Amino acid sequence: MIDFFDTLSEIFLYGIFIYSISIILAYLLLAIVSVFESIKYIRKNSFIDYDSIVTSPLSPTISIIAPAFNEGHTIIENVRSLISLRYNFYEVIVVNDGSTDDSLQRLINAYELVQVDIKITEELVTQPVRGIYKSRNPVFNKITVVDKENGGKADALNVGLNVAQNSLVACIDVDCILEQDSLLKMVKPFLEDEYNQVIAAGGVVRIANSCVIEDGRLVKINLPDKFLPRMQTLEYIRAFLLGRMAWSRLNGLLLISGAFGLFDKKIAIACGGYNIKTVGEDMELVVRMRVYLHERKREYKVVYIPDPLCWTEAPESFKILNRQRNRWTRGTAETLWLHRKIFFNPKFGSLGILSYPYCFFYEWLAPIIEFFGIINFALLAFLGYVNWDSFLILLALVYTFAIFFSLLAILTEELTYHQYKKKTDMFKLILTALQEPFLFHPFGTWIAIMGNIDLMTGKKNWGVMTRTGFNKKEK
């Protein structure tokens, strides 16, 4: 029996060690590629004249689709942000997904809306539309508000696809604030690649908590004052700056953030639109679009824009954060299962050989391995079969890398986009990096476990996201 537990302890330690080394190497490689690609992007785009895109009659038309459910706290500011973007050829479609608050009435009052009779081409099956509203005021002629029966975010986006009149659709969360030139930067890849069709583009999402918003515009960027949003700020910087740029370079992106993404409408509709049976509709659509084109042997690209383009309100309570991350876990698992034929399938190129396995082993599986590793360690420690020297070395390695990786992300942010200007912000971010492995990461691991349990027990709800609204006054 003693030999058995000794062997089990060795297998556990060496197994975790090998897995840790593999994930560290994967993260490092992606980070290195991302940093070099970001620098290359900044240099290249420093010479771009975006005014030529604004004025060119050849620029593609865009329909912005913004689903809204009980967003009364922020909806007026957010829509004001959308109709003041720097782009000539676009419309804004706000889809009121059966809100039970005063979201629709606020929109009617603020933008002088009246119900109109517009025929919808129902290419995608959705919940019934109750009415379509346009403004009497020509100043707000870009706005279309669609009131429909509640069907969830994916169903609301599909209604938007049915209503959209333009060739590209920008699907966003209505609680987001977009930078004024966000559409110009997002549309550029669709204009410049002659050989590969760009079917989707995504940009950086940043945390708007504690920032100052006036008339739908971000006027001052502040690092969040509260603990949870600040932890998420570091997490977002790390994920977007040290990961997605590399996957874009490898044409291996699986996810365009639901907060803000630009898509080829024809391809999105040809694939069947958003899947209403998954809570990870944004990731699932991107993967399905890619599979659709792979199976038809068509060249294409999914690209990522490293500029900070979109600012969103992050959860400020563990309760709301739990709902969000639980949904993300279930959405990732559902997408991996629905498209399991991709797994290590060379037919799908980098999607099957790199992207899917990475997502499976290092994003979905990682918290599960960590959780059961902790349980196994606790059992072995209780029985006295832990090699403490080896364990402490492993723990120090993992913690040191976690801190190093966060510091690398902070440094990259400082050297590239430098969004946080206060002298104390860098110190706060470094302190956050030192605290995160102990104060935030375990919570994320537990949420991932519960998300998988909820998925196995059949939980399907999207989860209500309560908003507190943006700061309106200068600090």
C-alpha positions in Angstrom: 0.0 0.0 0.0 2.9 2.4 0.8 4.5 1.7 -2.5 1.2 2.4 -4.2 0.7 5.8 -2.7 4.4 6.7 -3.3 3.9 5.8 -6.9 0.7 7.7 -7.1 2.4 10.8 -5.5 5.2 10.6 -8.1 2.8 10.2 -11.0 0.8 13.2 -9.7 3.8 15.4 -9.3 5.4 14.5 -12.6 2.1 14.6 -14.5 1.3 18.1 -13.2 4.9 19.2 -13.9 4.8 18.1 -17.5 1.4 19.7 -18.0 2.6 22.9 -16.4 5.7 23.0 -18.6 3.6 22.4 -21.7 1.1 25.2 -20.9 3.9 27.6 -20.0 5.7 27.0 -23.3 2.4 27.4 -25.2 1.6 30.7 -23.4 5.2 32.0 -24.0 5.1 31.2 -27.7 1.8 32.9 -28.1 2.9 35.9 -26.1 6.1 36.3 -28.2 4.2 36.2 -31.5 1.6 38.5 -30.1 4.1 41.1 -29.0 5.9 41.2 -32.3 2.7 41.2 -34.3 1.4 44.1 -32.2 4.5 46.2 -32.7 4.3 45.4 -36.4 0.7 46.4 -36.5 1.4 49.7 -34.7 4.2 50.6 -37.1 2.2 49.7 -40.2 -1.0 51.6 -39.1 0.9 54.7 -38.1 0.9 55.6 -41.8 -2.8 54.8 -42.5 -5.1 57.6 -43.6 -8.4 56.5 -42.1 -10.1 59.6 -43.7 -9.8 57.9 -47.0 -12.0 55.1 -45.7 -14.5 57.6 -44.4 -14.8 59.4 -47.7 -14.5 56.5 -50.1 -17.7 55.4 -51.9 -16.2 51.9 -52.0 -16.2 51.5 -48.3 -18.6 48.6 -47.3 -21.8 49.4 -45.6 -22.3 48.2 -42.0 -25.3 47.3 -39.9 -24.6 47.5 -36.1 -26.8 45.0 -34.2 -27.2 45.6 -30.5 -29.4 43.2 -28.6 -30.9 44.7 -25.4 -32.6 43.0 -22.5 -33.4 45.2 -19.4 -30.6 47.7 -20.2 -32.5 50.7 -19.0 -29.6 52.0 -16.8 -27.2 52.5 -19.8 -29.2 52.1 -23.0 -29.5 55.8 -23.9 -25.8 56.5 -23.4 -24.9 53.4 -25.4 -27.1 54.1 -28.4 -25.8 57.7 -28.4 -22.3 56.3 -28.6 -23.3 54.1 -31.6 -24.9 56.8 -33.7 -21.9 59.1 -33.2 -19.2 56.8 -34.7 -16.9 58.1 -37.4 -18.1 56.2 -40.4 -20.4 57.2 -43.2 -22.3 54.1 -44.4 -23.9 52.4 -41.4 -27.1 51.9 -39.5 -27.8 51.0 -35.9 -30.3 48.2 -35.1 -31.3 47.9 -31.5 -33.2 44.7 -30.8 -35.3 44.9 -27.6 -35.5 41.3 -26.6 -38.7 41.4 -24.6 -37.3 43.6 -21.9 -39.4 43.8 -18.7 -38.0 47.2 -17.6 -38.4 50.6 -19.3 -35.7 50.1 -22.0 -38.0 50.4 -24.9 -39.9 53.4 -23.5 -36.6 55.2 -22.8 -35.5 54.7 -26.4 -38.9 56.0 -27.7 -38.7 59.1 -25.5 -35.1 59.9 -26.1 -35.0 59.4 -29.9 -38.6 60.4 -30.9 -39.4 56.9 -32.2 -42.7 55.9 -33.9 -43.7 52.5 -35.1 -43.4 51.9 -38.8 -44.4 49.2 -41.2 -41.3 47.6 -42.6 -41.2 44.1 -44.2 -38.5 41.8 -42.8 -36.9 39.1 -44.9 -37.1 36.2 -42.5 -34.1 34.2 -43.6 -33.5 33.0 -40.0 -36.3 31.7 -37.9 -36.8 33.7 -34.7 -39.3 34.7 -32.0 -42.1 37.0 -33.3 -41.3 40.7 -33.9 -43.8 42.9 -32.1 -42.9 46.1 -33.8 -40.2 48.2 -35.6 -39.5 51.8 -34.7 -37.8 54.6 -36.6 -37.3 58.2 -35.5 -39.3 61.2 -36.6 -36.2 63.3 -36.2 -33.8 63.1 -39.2 -30.9 63.6 -36.8 -31.5 60.0 -35.6 -32.2 58.4 -39.0 -29.5 55.8 -38.4 -31.5 54.2 -35.6 -33.9 51.3 -36.1 -35.4 49.7 -32.9 -36.9 46.2 -33.2 -39.2 45.1 -30.4 -39.6 41.3 -30.2 -40.7 38.5 -27.9 -37.9 37.3 -25.6 -35.8 34.6 -27.1 -32.3 35.2 -25.7 -29.3 37.0 -27.1 -28.7 34.6 -30.0 -32.3 34.9 -31.2 -32.1 38.7 -30.9 -29.0 38.8 -33.0 -30.7 36.6 -35.6 -33.5 39.1 -35.8 -30.9 41.8 -36.4 -29.4 39.7 -39.2 -32.9 39.5 -40.8 -33.4 43.3 -40.5 -29.9 44.3 -41.5 -29.7 46.0 -44.9 -25.9 46.1 -45.3 -23.1 43.7 -46.4 -21.3 43.6 -43.0 -22.8 43.3 -39.6 -21.2 44.5 -36.4 -22.7 42.5 -33.5 -22.1 44.2 -30.1 -23.3 44.2 -26.5 -25.5 47.2 -26.1 -23.8 48.0 -22.7 -20.5 48.7 -24.6 -19.0 52.1 -25.5 -17.1 52.0 -28.8 -14.2 54.3 -29.7 -15.1 56.8 -32.4 -12.9 55.3 -35.1 -13.7 51.7 -34.2 -15.6 50.9 -37.4 -12.8 52.4 -39.5 -10.2 50.1 -37.9 -12.4 47.0 -38.0 -13.4 47.4 -41.6 -9.9 47.9 -42.9 -9.0 44.2 -43.1 -12.0 43.6 -45.2 -10.7 46.1 -47.7 -7.0 45.2 -47.9 -6.7 41.4 -48.4 -7.0 40.5 -52.0 -6.4 36.8 -51.8 -8.2 35.6 -48.6 -11.8 36.6 -47.9 -12.0 38.2 -44.4 -15.2 36.8 -42.8 -14.9 38.2 -39.3 -12.9 40.7 -37.3 -12.6 41.3 -33.6 -11.0 44.0 -31.5 -9.7 44.6 -28.0 -12.3 44.8 -25.2 -11.4 47.0 -22.2 -13.0 47.5 -18.8 -14.9 50.8 -18.5 -15.6 50.7 -14.8 -14.5 54.0 -13.1 -14.0 55.6 -16.6 -15.8 58.8 -17.4 -18.5 58.6 -20.1 -20.2 61.8 -21.4 -22.9 61.8 -24.1 -22.0 58.3 -25.1 -18.3 59.0 -25.4 -15.4 57.8 -23.3 -13.8 61.1 -22.2 -11.4 59.8 -19.5 -9.8 56.4 -18.9 -9.4 55.4 -15.3 -8.1 52.1 -13.8 -11.1 50.6 -11.9 -11.2 51.5 -8.2 -12.9 48.3 -7.1 -11.2 45.0 -6.6 -13.1 42.7 -9.0 -13.1 45.1 -12.0 -9.4 45.7 -11.5 -8.7 42.0 -11.5 -10.7 41.6 -14.7 -8.8 44.5 -16.3 -5.5 42.7 -15.8 -7.2 39.5 -17.1 -8.4 41.3 -20.3 -5.0 42.9 -20.9 -3.4 39.5 -20.7 -5.9 37.7 -22.8 -6.1 40.2 -25.6 -2.5 41.5 -25.8 -0.7 38.2 -25.3 -2.9 35.7 -27.1 -5.3 36.8 -29.8 -2.8 38.6 -31.9 -0.9 35.4 -32.3 -3.9 33.4 -33.2 -4.8 36.0 -35.7 -1.4 35.7 -37.3 -1.8 31.9 -37.4 -5.4 32.3 -38.7 -6.5 30.2 -35.8 -9.0 32.4 -34.0 -11.9 30.5 -32.5 -13.5 33.4 -30.8 -14.6 36.9 -31.7 -15.8 38.6 -28.5 -19.6 39.0 -28.4 -18.9 42.5 -27.0 -17.8 43.7 -30.5 -17.3 41.8 -33.7 -17.7 42.5 -37.4 -18.9 39.7 -39.7 -19.7 39.0 -43.4 -23.5 38.9 -43.3 -23.9 36.5 -46.2 -21.6 33.9 -44.6 -23.2 34.3 -41.2 -26.7 33.7 -42.7 -25.6 30.9 -45.0 -24.3 29.1 -41.8 -27.7 29.4 -40.2 -27.0 32.5 -38.0 -26.5 32.3 -34.3 -27.2 29.0 -32.5 -30.0 29.6 -30.0 -29.3 26.3 -28.3 -25.9 27.4 -26.9 -25.0 30.1 -24.4 -21.7 30.6 -26.2 -23.3 31.8 -29.4 -20.4 34.2 -30.3 -17.7 31.5 -30.2 -19.9 28.9 -31.8 -20.8 31.1 -34.8 -17.1 31.8 -35.6 -16.2 28.1 -35.5 -19.2 27.2 -37.6 -18.4 29.9 -40.2 -14.8 28.5 -40.4 -16.0 24.9 -40.7 -18.5 26.0 -43.4 -15.7 27.5 -45.6 -13.2 24.8 -44.9 -15.7 22.2 -46.1 -16.1 24.2 -49.3 -12.4 24.6 -49.7 -12.6 28.4 -49.7 -9.7 30.5 -48.6 -10.6 32.9 -45.7 -9.3 34.7 -42.7 -10.6 35.7 -39.2 -8.6 38.6 -38.0 -8.0 40.5 -34.8 -7.4 44.2 -34.3 -5.2 45.0 -31.3 -6.4 48.6 -30.9 -8.6 49.3 -27.9 -11.9 49.7 -29.7 -14.6 48.7 -27.2 -15.2 49.5 -23.5 -17.6 47.4 -21.4 -18.9 47.4 -17.8 -17.4 44.5 -15.9 -19.2 42.7 -13.1 -18.5 44.3 -9.7 -19.9 41.5 -7.5 -18.9 37.8 -7.3 -22.6 36.9 -7.9 -22.7 38.6 -11.3 -19.2 37.5 -12.2 -20.1 33.9 -11.4 -23.1 34.0 -13.8 -20.9 35.5 -16.6 -18.0 33.0 -16.2 -20.3 30.1 -15.7 -21.9 30.9 -19.0 -18.5 31.3 -20.7 -17.5 27.8 -19.5 -20.7 26.2 -20.7 -20.4 28.0 -24.0 -16.8 26.9 -24.6 -17.7 23.3 -23.7 -20.8 23.3 -25.9 -18.8 24.6 -28.9 -16.1 22.1 -28.5 -18.6 19.3 -28.3 -20.7 20.5 -31.3 -17.6 20.8 -33.5 -15.7 17.8 -32.1 -15.0 16.5 -35.6 -12.3 19.3 -35.9 -10.2 17.8 -33.1 -6.7 17.0 -34.6 -8.3 16.8 -38.0 -5.8 18.0 -40.6 -8.6 18.6 -43.1 -9.3 21.8 -41.1 -5.7 23.1 -41.2 -4.6 25.2 -38.2 -8.1 25.2 -36.9 -8.0 21.4 -36.3 -4.3 21.0 -35.5 -3.6 24.0 -33.3 -6.7 26.1 -32.3 -9.1 23.4 -31.2 -6.5 21.3 -29.3 -5.2 24.4 -27.5 -8.7 25.4 -26.5 -9.5 21.9 -25.4 -6.3 21.2 -23.3 -5.4 24.6 -22.1 -8.7 26.5 -21.7 -11.4 24.0 -21.1 -9.4 21.2 -19.5 -7.0 23.3 -17.4 -9.3 24.2 -14.5 -10.5 20.6 -14.4 -7.0 19.3 -14.1 -6.2 21.9 -11.5 -9.3 21.2 -9.4 -8.7 17.4 -9.3 -5.0 18.0 -8.8 -5.8 20.0 -5.6 -8.1 17.2 -4.4 -5.4 14.6 -5.1 -2.8 16.7 -3.4 -5.0 17.2 -0.3 -5.5 13.4 -0.1 -1.8 12.6 -0.5 -0.9 15.3 2.0 -3.4 13.9 4.5 -1.9 10.5 4.2 1.6 11.8 4.4 2.7 10.8 0.8 3.7 14.2 -0.5 7.3 15.0 -1.5 7.2 18.6 -0.1 10.5 19.7 -1.7 9.2 18.8 -5.1 5.8 20.3 -4.5 7.2 23.6 -3.3 9.5 23.8 -6.3 6.5 23.2 -8.6 4.4 25.7 -6.7 7.1 28.3 -6.9 7.5 27.6 -10.7 3.8 28.0 -11.4 3.4 31.2 -9.2 6.6 32.8 -10.7 5.4 32.2 -14.2 1.9 33.6 -13.4 3.4 36.8 -12.1 5.9 37.0 -15.0 3.2 36.6 -17.6 1.0 39.2 -16.0 4.0 41.6 -15.7 4.7 41.0 -19.4 1.2 41.9 -20.3 1.4 45.1 -18.2 4.7 46.0 -19.9 3.3 45.3 -23.3 0.3 47.5 -22.5 2.6 50.3 -21.3 4.8 50.1 -24.4 2.0 49.9 -26.9 -1.3 51.5 -26.1 -0.6 53.0 -22.7 -4.3 53.5 -21.8 -3.7 54.2 -18.1 -1.9 57.4 -17.6 -1.7 58.0 -13.9 1.6 57.2 -12.2 -0.1 55.1 -9.6 -1.9 52.9 -12.2 1.2 50.8 -13.0 1.8 50.2 -9.3 -1.8 49.1 -8.8 -1.7 46.7 -11.8 1.6 45.2 -10.5 0.0 44.7 -7.0 -3.1 43.2 -8.7 -0.8 40.7 -10.5 0.8 39.7 -7.3 -2.6 39.1 -5.6 -4.4 37.5 -8.5 -3.1 33.9 -8.2 -4.4 33.7 -4.6 -7.4 36.0 -4.6 -9.0 35.7 -8.0 -7.7 32.7 -9.9 -9.1 30.1 -7.4 -12.6 31.7 -7.8 -12.3 31.4 -11.6 -11.3 27.7 -11.3 -14.3 27.0 -9.0 -16.6 28.8 -11.5 -15.3 26.6 -14.3 -16.0 23.4 -12.4 -19.5 24.6 -11.5 -20.0 25.6 -15.1 -19.2 22.1 -16.3 -21.4 20.6 -13.7 -24.3 22.8 -14.7 -23.7 21.8 -18.3 -23.9 18.1 -17.5 -27.0 18.6 -15.4 -28.7 20.4 -18.3 -28.6 24.1 -17.2 -29.3 26.3 -20.2 -30.1 29.8 -18.8 -28.0 32.7 -20.0 -27.8 34.5 -16.7 -29.0 38.0 -15.8 -26.3 40.6 -15.9 -27.3 43.5 -13.6 -25.7 46.9 -14.7 -24.9 49.8 -12.4 -24.3 52.3 -15.3 -21.3 54.4 -16.3 -19.7 57.3 -14.4 -21.0 60.6 -15.8 -18.8 63.1 -13.9 -15.2 63.8 -14.1 -13.2 62.4 -11.2 
